[in-house]
Amino acid sequence: MDIGAIDHLECYVADAESSADFFRDAFGFRICGRGGPETGQPGCRSVLLRQGGIRLLVTSALGADHPVADYVRRHGDGVAVIAVVSGDAHAAFTEAVARGAAAVEPPVRLGGEGTRVTFASVAGFGDVAQRFVERDAADGPFAPGRIVDETPRDTAPGLLTDIDHIAVCVPAGELDRTVDHYRSVFDFTQIFDERIIVGDQAMDSKVVQSESGGLTLTILEPDITKKPGQIDEFVRLHDGAGVQHVAFRTDDISAAVREFSERGVRFLSTPSGYYDVLTERLGALAVPVDELRELNILADRDHWGLMLQIFTASRHPRQTLFYELIDRRGGRTFGSNNIKALYEAVDRQHAAGREPRY
């Protein structure tokens, strides 16, 4: 299956302009385009944002009977489309359907010679679609005939470079089926699996990755024989499988946390005791422990090197979707040793009854 890097993520939201303002004001994304009925996109309105190699398309419905409105009613704002680069979107779509994937959007060609873009989508997990994107020119228009590109006023590069991975929660009993779907339909490889126990809660996790390494999904399933936990809560509040968080990669996590905090982003706090044993657990670190403690940054080490990460508090009314910043300094894994600290932090947020706003 011809799958390259992530081309873009499309989020279905209640208000595209408000969501775009959030990504711009909180994380420094630049608005690069807009679309709606007047640009050939009936029934909905979209805003395109970009930073580094990340493109986000936020779309809201203009009427209650639009599919985007149906998605938002069921799940709230969330990632609805994961789009990947393909050398032949039509062939990838045809092959995926032949392998058992449900068709979502048949191939459609936009634009003319030299700027042509082809979109085609099949079902991924839950109500999230996998979109194949074929472009004549990588730096050409995003979606000619649907989105009118704009030149952003701010051309600063920003602190985020690309999407490292996407974390997915699925209902109990669907983990292996979801992994098998990505292996058999999209030729993904399972690269990691783990059973995680946090107190009297437990979950199973498997990581699948495209052959190119361009798309990595961390898939989590609750153990319903244990006490209900955050994965159970996500599945209940989201009403089924969905994207729990998107991990944005940065080359300087300390600078990113400081800047985004000043912009109003609220990050999860970490128990102080976590840092008291950090050097003992990981050895000498490239970043002073006091700096990590001050900024609530988590650290983990694997065979390849160090990985630093932090998670935002959810601003979602259902307390579902949130974001991660990750700074890889050789480390290739996903911070499983930090999950207990993260879950303790999320539990404190829920216990306090907070609904964070930026």
Salt bridges, closest charged atoms under 4 A:
ASP7 OD2 - HIS8 ND1 2.68
ASP7 OD1 - ARG55 NH2 2.96
ASP7 OD1 - ARG135 NE 2.88
GLU10 OE1 - ARG131 NH1 3.03
GLU17 OE2 - ARG34 NE 3.02
ASP21 OD1 - ARG24 NH2 3.24
ASP25 OD1 - ARG24 NE 2.96
GLU38 OE2 - ARG45 NH1 2.97
ASP70 OD1 - ARG73 NH2 2.21
GLU95 OE2 - ARG99 NE 2.75
GLU105 OE2 - ARG146 NH2 3.21
GLU113 OE1 - ARG116 NH2 3.70
ASP127 OD2 - ARG74 NH1 3.02
ASP127 OD2 - HIS75 NE2 2.64
ASP136 OD2 - ARG116 NH1 3.85
GLU150 OE1 - ARG34 NH1 3.14
ASP162 OD1 - ARG249 NE 3.63
ASP164 OD2 - HIS165 ND1 2.66
ASP164 OD1 - ARG249 NH2 2.54
ASP164 OD1 - ARG328 NE 2.70
GLU174 OE2 - ARG177 NH2 3.30
ASP176 OD1 - LYS206 NZ 2.63
ASP187 OD1 - ARG99 NH1 2.96
ASP204 OD1 - ARG195 NH1 3.31
ASP223 OD2 - ARG195 NH2 2.50
GLU233 OE1 - HIS350 ND1 3.27
ASP239 OD2 - ARG74 NE 3.09
GLU259 OE2 - ARG263 NE 3.24
ASP276 OD1 - ARG293 NH2 3.19
GLU294 OE2 - ARG258 NH1 3.05
ASP300 OD1 - ARG281 NH1 3.65
GLU324 OE1 - HIS165 NE2 3.26
GLU324 OE1 - HIS245 NE2 3.00
ASP327 OD2 - ARG329 NH2 2.96
GLU344 OE2 - LYS340 NZ 2.57
GLU355 OE2 - ARG357 NH2 2.14
